[in-house]
């Protein structure tokens, strides 16, 4: 899947790296991950669409024009993703020991 959007009157294609996508929460669908990428990499308010593929023929790629379709979205600011931590004793805060004796 790819993200297409208008860039100065031309159709631009944004492709996320598999490494970046795999770092996002596993519970997210492929489309949810690409929405996150679009919100991260496109200017806020940019209209875009998520498509299954684009033509491999690059002969006239500079002549492609972006035309909005029924699935058009608008980029927004992302909320930061909090890393998921597993609960363990290693992650528990350490209480300072009291000095002095009884």
C-alpha positions, 0 to 999 in steps of 0.5 A: 500500500502507498500514499498518494498526494498532490505536490505542486500540481503533480501526483507524489507517492509516499512509501513507508519502510517496512522497518518503520511500519514494524515499529508501530503497534502490532494491533494497528491495521496496515491502513492505520499505520499508513494514516500515522505515516501520512500524518507524520510526513505530510504537512497538516491539512494535506489531502491524500489517499491510501492506494493498493499500488501505483503503476510501475511504468515511470515513463510519464510519471512526471505527468501524473496528476492527483485527482481526489477520490472517494477515500480521500483523507486529510493529514492531521497532527499525530499524537505521540506513541508511547512505547509499550513496556512490559511489567516486570520487577526490573521496571519497578522504581527502587525505593531508597534505603533508610540510613541509620540503624535501630 
